[in-house]
Amino acid sequence: MSSALLVLSPKSAMAATLKPLNVRLSLNRCMSQAIFEMADSSFPSFRLLGPPEIYQTPAPGNQESWKPMSGFLLPCGSRQLKLAWEQNPLTALKLVCNLRGVRGTGKSDREGFYASAFWLFENHPKTLASNAASVAKFGYFKDLLEILHRLQHGFDVRKISKEEWQIRLQSQRCSDGRRDKQPKTPSSRRQKALAAAKKAVDMYNNDPAYRFLHDKISDVFATHLMSDLEKLSSGIPNNFSLAAKWCPSLYSSYDMSTLLCESVARRIFPRDSDPEYQDIEDAHYAYRVRDRLRKQVLVPLRKAMKLPEVYMSAKQWNILPYNRVASVAMKNYKDLFLKHDRGRFEEYLGNVKKGKAKIAAGALLPHLIIKSLKKGTGGEVAALQWQRMVDDLSAKGKLKNCLAISDVSGSMIGTPMEVSIALGLLVSDLSEEPWKGKVITFSRNPKLQIIEGDDLGAKAESIYTMGWDMNTDFQKVFDKILEVAKEHNLTKDQMIKRLFVFSDMEFDQASGGALPPDYALGFSPENFSPVNWETDYQAITRKFHESGYSSVPEIVFWNLKNSAATPVLSHQKGVAMVGGFSKNLLKLFLEEGVVMDPVSTMESAISTMESAIKGKEYEELVVVD
């Protein structure tokens, strides 16, 4: 018996088959009796426990003014989602999809969206399933596969797998630092595939909510694939969905853990579509339609879409169309392009610089571009993608008069630090003189810092190495703004309109107070003495009026920490609150003339929320249960 793959032929392999919607899945025992019994006895029954609870302590003082819907700009937790759903289910559903949105006003928070999807599956499974097509529009088709995969193996399966991989990697290191290769045996691969298939079958058969979701997702893929086939046969170029790209390949990990290939194949090639299917066993039928899905659907569509993976797997580097490579793929594959096709790839990058070619950047967040500078040799790619992003945002609504305070203090560890640097640099690039290329330090004695450096990496390093304190003095910040305005004799139109603050702190902590020294090491203070912001704001307003400026710049306090805490009380004047990070959320503040009411921050937040969830894609969402 061959051991190369789980399914090799109708007679020699085990096929985990998906019956029509009203029939259960079954494991067809076509492998040897010994292997099947081993697999059957090794894997206990599976029971879905539901989404993980998020245990967090709410920020003190914010509860009485907190409203469920106003928390949409903050990282979403199960408590917030439950309260929002009780207030307005459809709006809450729109906010969940906004959490995933990679275009428009979406937050592009993939993990936050997956957590929300788990909550929906546990509490409103029919609503989640009925909006499967919309999920693919807000994010991408792979989200549907990932939801099914995590429902089977647990929400933290990716995190656990990564930790296990790191442990295995360390254990395989020899004493001299070389890696001791210990390849998996064919039998271990087969056992793992058997376990995944059996778990998928058991869950499909025993969990009606999962079965309904699985069927809806299969319908989404089948519908788009059939539509794309019609376009292909009609000769309509460059108008395909990405269903063929993300539909699992046969025997891939997603195929084995979801059995989606067979489910989709049965929909595209039902039994009554071909007389030869009428009298054959179900295992033979499943094998044939899966093979047809690969040969007649996925292969021709992927070839027509000119996906880079098609050329890479065929080692056809010399004809790979770089202008068709998506932004994330360009970031991930740039080192491979340089290794296998340096001449053509560098020529392409040169044409991008000259404006003769374009490079994609739409799906990349600012901090991911900055982060990619640390990996490989593709600094030029990152710089070009950054410039493309800046150009796109400028064309949509340039931040003419904005300034950023980037917190690079010791508590800003990991992603918050990367985001603070990236968004600070982005605001400085979008601003106009005399604010362009400058950022204010997060300090008790803030300075207007010139961002130095000839390239993107040097500029990011310039922000990273700025001076910092454990909080900042906003009165001194506004004094510095007035100082620059007087020095350049700026008109009211040239005055700063918004001051962005990128930090991992809450507003009261950031604006002053007695913070302990160990806060810089990442310890959160339990008690602190916040300054009186009302008094500060009155003083700032008076200074601006005395200087001839009728309005005070808005403070947009952007809390980068992964916490459900609200960074500012809803009644504080002149301050808007934002949580998480997305260049698309930033665009909400790009429109000229959109000035918030400083007396009613909460109403402004709700108005911003309504703007964020408008559009045709949001109108297609439905609440079913």
C-alpha positions in Angstrom: 0.0 0.0 0.0 1.3 3.4 -0.9 2.1 5.8 1.9 2.6 9.0 0.0 -0.8 10.5 0.4 -4.0 10.0 2.3 -6.1 9.5 -0.8 -4.4 8.0 -3.9 -7.3 6.2 -5.6 -10.9 5.1 -4.9 -9.8 1.6 -4.1 -6.5 2.1 -2.2 -7.3 5.1 0.0 -9.6 6.4 2.7 -11.9 9.2 1.5 -13.6 11.4 4.1 -16.7 12.1 2.0 -19.3 14.8 2.3 -22.9 13.8 1.4 -25.5 16.2 0.2 -26.9 18.7 2.7 -29.4 16.3 4.3 -26.9 13.4 4.6 -24.1 13.0 7.2 -20.4 12.6 6.5 -18.9 9.1 6.7 -15.4 7.7 6.8 -15.1 5.2 3.9 -12.8 2.4 5.1 -10.7 1.8 2.1 -7.3 1.6 3.8 -6.0 -1.5 5.6 -8.0 -2.7 8.6 -5.1 -2.3 10.9 -4.4 1.3 10.0 -8.1 2.2 10.3 -8.5 0.6 13.7 -5.3 2.4 14.9 -6.7 5.7 13.7 -10.2 5.0 15.1 -9.0 4.1 18.6 -6.4 6.9 18.8 -8.7 9.9 18.5 -11.4 10.6 21.1 -14.7 12.3 20.3 -14.6 16.1 19.9 -16.8 18.6 21.6 -16.8 22.3 20.7 -16.5 24.4 23.9 -17.1 27.8 22.3 -15.2 31.0 22.1 -12.7 31.8 24.9 -13.7 34.3 27.5 -11.6 37.5 27.6 -10.8 38.3 31.2 -9.8 42.0 31.6 -10.3 44.6 34.2 -12.1 47.6 32.9 -10.4 51.0 33.2 -11.5 52.8 36.4 -13.7 55.8 36.0 -14.9 55.0 32.4 -17.8 52.7 33.2 -20.6 55.2 33.9 -20.1 57.1 30.6 -19.4 54.0 28.5 -21.8 53.1 25.8 -21.6 49.7 24.0 -21.6 51.1 20.5 -19.0 53.8 21.2 -16.5 51.0 21.9 -16.3 50.1 18.2 -13.0 51.9 17.7 -11.5 49.9 20.6 -10.2 46.4 20.5 -13.4 44.3 20.7 -14.0 41.9 23.6 -16.8 39.4 24.2 -18.4 41.7 26.8 -18.5 44.6 24.5 -19.9 42.6 21.7 -22.6 41.1 23.9 -23.7 44.5 25.1 -23.6 46.0 21.6 -25.7 43.1 20.3 -28.3 43.6 23.0 -28.5 47.3 22.0 -28.7 46.8 18.2 -27.9 43.4 16.6 -27.5 44.6 13.0 -25.2 47.5 14.0 -23.2 45.1 16.2 -22.8 42.7 13.2 -21.7 45.6 11.0 -19.1 46.5 13.6 -17.8 43.0 13.7 -17.3 43.1 9.9 -15.7 46.5 10.2 -13.3 44.9 12.5 -12.1 42.6 9.7 -12.4 45.1 6.8 -9.1 45.4 4.9 -10.4 48.2 2.7 -12.3 51.4 3.2 -12.9 52.2 6.9 -12.1 48.7 8.2 -9.7 48.1 11.1 -8.1 45.1 9.5 -8.0 43.4 12.9 -7.9 39.7 11.9 -7.5 38.2 15.3 -10.2 40.4 16.8 -12.5 39.4 14.0 -11.8 35.7 14.6 -12.6 36.1 18.3 -15.9 37.9 17.4 -16.7 35.1 14.8 -16.3 32.5 17.6 -18.7 34.5 19.8 -21.2 34.7 16.9 -20.9 30.9 16.3 -21.6 30.2 20.0 -24.5 32.7 20.3 -25.8 33.3 16.8 -24.6 30.6 14.5 -27.2 31.1 11.7 -26.3 34.7 11.4 -22.6 33.9 11.1 -23.3 31.3 8.4 -25.8 33.4 6.5 -23.2 36.1 6.1 -20.3 33.9 4.9 -20.3 35.6 1.5 -19.9 39.0 3.1 -17.1 37.8 5.4 -15.1 37.0 2.2 -15.7 40.5 0.9 -14.6 42.3 4.1 -11.5 40.2 4.4 -10.6 37.4 2.1 -11.8 33.8 1.3 -9.1 32.4 3.5 -11.0 33.8 6.6 -13.7 31.3 6.0 -11.3 28.4 6.0 -9.6 29.7 9.1 -12.8 30.0 11.0 -13.7 26.3 10.2 -10.2 25.2 11.1 -10.2 27.0 14.5 -13.6 25.8 15.4 -12.3 22.3 15.1 -8.9 22.7 16.8 -9.5 25.7 19.1 -9.1 29.4 18.9 -5.4 29.4 19.9 -4.4 26.6 17.5 -2.1 28.9 15.5 -0.4 30.2 18.6 0.0 26.7 20.0 1.4 25.4 16.7 3.9 28.2 16.6 5.1 27.5 20.1 5.4 23.8 19.4 7.3 24.5 16.2 9.8 26.7 18.1 10.3 24.0 20.7 10.9 21.4 18.0 13.3 23.7 16.3 15.3 24.2 19.4 15.4 20.5 20.3 16.7 19.7 16.8 19.7 22.0 17.1 23.1 20.3 17.4 25.7 21.4 19.9 27.5 23.3 17.2 24.4 25.2 16.2 23.6 23.2 13.1 20.1 21.8 12.7 19.7 18.1 13.2 17.2 17.2 10.5 14.6 14.6 11.5 12.1 14.3 8.7 8.7 13.0 9.5 7.9 9.5 8.3 5.2 8.9 5.8 3.2 7.0 8.5 3.2 9.9 10.9 2.0 12.2 8.1 -0.8 9.7 7.3 -1.8 9.4 10.9 -2.0 13.2 11.2 -4.1 13.4 8.1 -6.4 10.6 9.3 -6.9 12.4 12.6 -7.7 15.7 10.9 -10.2 14.0 8.5 -11.9 12.1 11.3 -12.3 15.2 13.4 -13.8 17.0 10.5 -16.2 14.2 9.9 -17.2 13.9 13.5 -17.9 17.6 13.9 -19.8 17.8 10.7 -22.0 14.9 11.7 -22.5 15.8 15.4 -22.7 19.6 15.4 -25.7 21.0 13.4 -24.4 24.6 13.7 -21.0 23.6 12.3 -22.6 21.6 9.5 -24.8 24.6 8.5 -21.7 26.9 8.5 -19.7 24.4 6.5 -22.4 24.1 3.9 -22.8 27.8 3.5 -19.1 28.3 3.1 -19.0 25.5 0.5 -21.8 27.3 -1.3 -19.8 30.5 -1.3 -16.7 28.9 -2.9 -18.8 26.9 -5.4 -20.8 29.9 -6.5 -17.7 32.1 -7.1 -15.8 29.3 -8.9 -18.6 28.6 -11.3 -19.0 32.3 -12.0 -15.3 32.6 -12.6 -15.4 29.6 -15.0 -18.1 31.4 -17.0 -16.0 34.5 -17.2 -13.0 32.4 -18.3 -15.0 30.7 -21.1 -16.4 34.1 -22.2 -12.9 35.6 -22.4 -13.4 38.2 -19.7 -9.9 39.0 -18.4 -8.8 40.3 -15.0 -12.3 40.1 -13.4 -12.1 37.0 -11.4 -12.8 36.6 -7.7 -10.0 35.1 -5.5 -12.0 31.9 -4.8 -9.6 29.8 -6.9 -6.6 31.2 -5.1 -7.9 30.4 -1.6 -9.9 27.2 -2.3 -7.9 24.5 -0.6 -5.7 22.5 -2.9 -6.2 18.7 -2.8 -4.6 17.1 0.2 -3.5 20.4 1.7 -3.8 21.0 5.4 -7.0 23.1 5.0 -8.5 20.3 2.8 -7.8 17.6 5.4 -9.0 19.7 8.3 -12.2 21.0 6.6 -13.0 18.5 3.8 -14.0 21.5 1.8 -12.6 20.4 -1.5 -15.0 17.5 -1.7 -17.9 19.6 -0.5 -17.2 22.2 -3.2 -16.6 19.6 -5.9 -20.0 17.9 -5.2 -21.7 21.2 -5.7 -20.0 22.0 -9.0 -20.3 18.4 -10.3 -23.4 16.9 -8.8 -24.2 13.3 -9.4 -26.9 14.1 -12.0 -24.5 16.2 -14.0 -22.9 13.2 -15.6 -24.3 9.7 -16.4 -21.1 8.0 -15.3 -21.7 9.1 -11.7 -25.1 7.4 -11.4 -24.1 3.8 -10.6 -20.7 4.1 -9.0 -20.0 4.0 -5.2 -19.9 7.2 -3.3 -16.1 6.9 -2.6 -15.4 6.6 -6.4 -17.7 9.5 -7.1 -16.0 11.7 -4.5 -12.6 10.8 -5.9 -13.6 11.7 -9.4 -15.2 15.1 -8.7 -12.3 16.1 -6.4 -9.9 15.4 -9.3 -12.2 17.3 -11.7 -12.2 20.2 -9.3 -8.4 20.3 -9.5 -8.0 19.8 -13.2 -11.0 21.6 -14.7 -11.5 24.4 -12.2 -8.6 25.3 -9.9 -5.7 24.8 -12.3 -7.1 26.8 -15.3 -8.4 29.6 -13.1 -5.2 30.0 -11.2 -3.2 30.1 -14.4 -5.6 32.7 -15.9 -5.2 34.8 -12.7 -1.4 34.8 -13.1 -0.9 34.0 -9.4 2.8 34.2 -8.4 2.6 30.8 -6.7 1.8 29.2 -10.1 5.0 30.5 -11.6 7.0 29.8 -8.5 6.0 26.2 -8.2 6.7 25.6 -11.9 10.1 27.4 -11.5 9.1 29.9 -14.2 10.6 32.9 -12.6 11.6 34.4 -15.9 8.0 35.0 -16.9 6.5 35.9 -13.5 4.4 39.1 -13.9 5.6 41.3 -11.0 3.0 44.0 -11.7 0.3 41.4 -10.8 1.7 40.4 -7.4 -0.5 41.5 -4.5 0.9 43.6 -1.7 1.2 40.9 1.0 2.6 38.4 -1.5 5.2 41.0 -2.6 6.2 41.5 1.0 6.5 37.8 1.7 8.2 36.8 -1.6 10.5 39.7 -2.3 13.6 37.8 -1.1 12.8 34.8 -3.3 12.3 37.2 -6.3 15.8 38.6 -5.7 17.3 35.2 -5.3 15.8 33.6 -8.4 15.2 36.5 -10.8 17.3 39.4 -9.5 17.7 41.1 -12.9 14.1 41.2 -13.9 12.9 42.1 -10.4 15.3 45.0 -10.0 14.3 46.2 -13.4 10.7 46.2 -12.3 11.5 48.1 -9.1 13.4 50.6 -11.2 10.3 51.1 -13.4 8.2 51.6 -10.3 10.5 54.4 -9.2 10.2 56.1 -12.6 6.4 55.8 -12.5 6.4 53.3 -15.4 5.0 50.5 -13.3 3.0 50.2 -10.1 3.5 48.2 -6.9 0.6 47.0 -4.7 0.3 48.2 -1.1 -3.5 48.3 -0.5 -3.7 45.4 2.0 -0.6 46.3 4.0 -0.8 48.1 7.3 1.9 50.8 7.9 3.6 48.9 10.7 3.9 45.8 8.6 5.8 47.7 5.9 8.2 49.1 8.6 8.5 45.7 10.2 9.5 44.1 6.8 12.6 46.3 6.8 14.1 44.0 9.5 13.7 40.9 7.4 15.7 40.0 4.3 17.1 42.4 1.8 13.9 43.9 0.4 14.3 47.4 1.8 13.7 48.9 -1.6 10.4 47.1 -1.9 9.2 48.4 1.5 10.1 51.9 0.6 8.2 51.7 -2.7 5.2 50.2 -1.0 5.3 52.9 1.7 5.4 55.6 -0.9 2.4 54.0 -2.7 0.4 54.0 0.5 1.3 57.6 1.2 0.3 58.6 -2.4 -3.0 56.7 -2.1 -3.9 58.4 1.2 -2.9 61.8 -0.1 -5.2 61.4 -3.1 -8.1 60.5 -0.9 -7.9 63.3 1.6 -4.5 64.6 2.6 -3.6 65.3 6.3 -2.6 68.8 5.5 -2.2 70.1 9.0 -1.7 67.3 11.5 1.0 66.4 13.9 1.8 63.2 15.8 3.1 62.4 19.3 4.8 59.0 19.1 5.3 57.1 22.4 8.5 55.1 22.2 8.8 54.6 25.9 9.9 51.4 27.6 6.4 50.1 28.0 5.8 50.1 24.2 7.0 46.5 23.6 6.4 44.7 20.3 3.6 45.6 18.1 2.6 48.9 19.9 6.1 50.2 19.4 6.0 49.3 15.7 2.6 50.9 15.2 3.6 54.1 17.1 6.6 54.5 14.9 4.8 53.7 11.6 1.8 55.9 12.3 3.9 58.8 13.5 6.0 58.6 10.3 2.8 58.3 8.2 1.2 61.4 9.7 4.5 63.3 9.2 4.7 62.3 5.5 1.1 63.3 4.9 1.4 66.7 6.6 2.5 70.0 5.0 5.1 72.5 6.0 6.1 73.5 8.6 4.8 70.2 10.1 6.0 67.8 7.4 8.7 65.4 8.4 8.4 66.2 12.1 7.0 64.5 15.2 6.6 65.6 18.9 8.4 63.5 21.5 6.4 61.8 24.3 7.9 63.7 27.1 7.3 66.0 30.1 9.4 68.5 28.1 8.2 67.8 24.5 10.2 68.7 21.5 9.3 69.1 17.8 11.7 66.5 16.5 12.9 66.5 12.9 12.8 63.0 11.5 16.2 62.4 10.1 17.4 59.8 7.5 17.7 59.4 3.8 15.6 56.2 3.5 12.6 54.6 5.2 14.7 52.5 7.6 16.7 55.4 8.8 13.6 57.5 9.4 12.0 54.8 11.4 15.2 54.4 13.5 15.2 58.2 14.0 11.8 58.0 15.7 12.7 54.9 17.7 15.7 56.6 19.3 13.9 59.8 20.3 13.9 60.9 23.9 10.9 59.9 26.0 9.3 60.1 29.5 6.6 58.1 31.2 4.0 60.7 30.3 3.6 64.0 28.5 2.6 67.6 29.2 -0.1 68.6 26.8 0.1 72.2 27.8 3.7 72.3 26.8 2.8 70.4 23.5 0.3 73.1 22.6 2.8 75.8 23.7 5.2 74.3 21.2 2.6 74.3 18.4 1.8 78.0 19.1 5.6 78.8 19.1 6.0 77.3 15.6 2.8 79.0 14.4 4.1 82.4 15.5 7.5 81.8 14.1 6.1 81.0 10.6 3.3 83.5 10.9 0.7 80.8 10.1 -2.8 81.7 9.2 -5.8 80.0 10.8 -6.0 77.6 7.8 -2.4 76.6 8.3 -2.7 75.9 12.0 -2.7 72.3 13.2 -6.1 70.8 13.0 -5.5 67.5 14.8 -2.9 66.2 17.1 -2.5 62.4 17.1 -1.2 60.7 20.2 0.0 57.1 19.6 0.5 55.3 22.9 -0.3 52.2 25.0 -1.5 54.3 27.9 -4.9 55.7 28.9 -5.4 59.4 28.4 -5.3 60.3 32.1 -2.0 58.4 32.5 -0.5 59.9 29.4 -1.5 63.5 30.3 0.3 63.6 33.6 0.2 62.3 37.1 2.5 60.4 39.5 3.4 57.2 37.6 5.8 54.8 39.2 9.3 54.4 37.8 8.7 50.7 36.9 6.0 51.7 34.4 8.7 52.1 31.8 9.5 48.4 32.4 5.9 47.4 31.4 4.2 47.4 34.8 0.8 49.1 34.9 0.2 51.5 37.8 -2.8 50.7 40.1 -3.0 54.2 41.5 -2.0 57.5 40.0 -2.9 61.1 40.4 -4.2 62.4 37.1 -4.0 66.1 36.3 -7.2 68.2 35.9 -7.7 68.0 32.2 -10.6 70.5 32.4 -8.3 73.1 33.8 -5.5 72.3 31.3 -8.0 72.5 28.3 -9.3 75.9 29.5 -5.7 77.2 29.7 -4.9 75.9 26.2 -8.0 77.4 24.8 -7.2 80.8 26.3 -3.7 80.8 24.9 -4.9 80.0 21.4 -7.5 82.7 21.5 -5.0 85.2 22.8 -2.8 84.3 19.8 -5.5 84.9 17.3 -6.6 81.3 16.7 -10.3 80.7 17.3 -10.2 76.9 17.7 -7.9 74.5 19.5 -6.5 71.4 17.6 -8.4 68.2 18.3 -6.5 65.5 20.2 -7.0 62.1 18.6 -5.8 59.7 21.4 -5.0 56.4 19.7 -4.6 53.6 22.3 -2.4 50.9 20.7 -2.6 48.5 23.6 -4.6 45.3 23.2 -7.0 46.1 25.9 -10.7 46.8 26.2 -10.1 49.9 28.4 -11.5 53.2 27.1 -8.6 55.7 26.8 -10.6 58.8 27.5 -13.8 59.7 29.3 -16.7 60.5 27.0 -17.2 64.0 28.5 -13.6 65.3 28.3 -13.3 68.2 25.9 -11.3 68.2 22.7 -10.4 64.6 22.8 -11.5 61.8 20.5 -10.7 58.1 21.2 -9.4 55.4 18.9 -8.3 51.8 19.6 -6.4 49.3 17.5 -4.5 50.3 14.4 -5.5 50.6 10.7 -4.5 53.1 8.0 -8.2 53.0 7.0 -9.4 54.2 10.4 -6.9 57.0 9.9 -8.7 58.1 6.8 -11.8 58.9 8.9 -9.9 61.9 10.1 -8.6 63.0 6.6 -11.7 64.8 5.4 -11.2 68.5 5.3 -13.6 70.4 7.5 -14.7 67.5 9.7 -14.2 69.0 13.1 -15.6 67.2 16.2 -17.7 69.0 18.8 -15.3 69.4 21.7 -18.1 69.3 24.2 -19.6 66.0 23.1 -16.9 63.5 22.3 -19.3 60.5 22.6 -21.7 61.9 20.0 -18.7 62.5 17.7 -17.6 58.9 18.2 -21.0 57.6 17.3 -21.1 59.8 14.3 -17.7 58.4 13.2 -19.0 54.9 13.8 -22.0 55.5 11.5 -19.6 56.8 8.8 -17.4 53.7 9.2 -20.2 51.2 8.6 -21.9 52.8 5.6 -21.8 51.3 2.2 -23.2 48.6 0.0 -21.3 45.8 1.6 -22.8 46.7 5.0 -26.3 46.8 3.6 -26.0 43.2 2.6 -25.5 41.9 6.2 -28.5 40.2 7.8 -29.3 39.1 11.3 -31.0 35.7 11.3 -31.0 34.5 15.0 
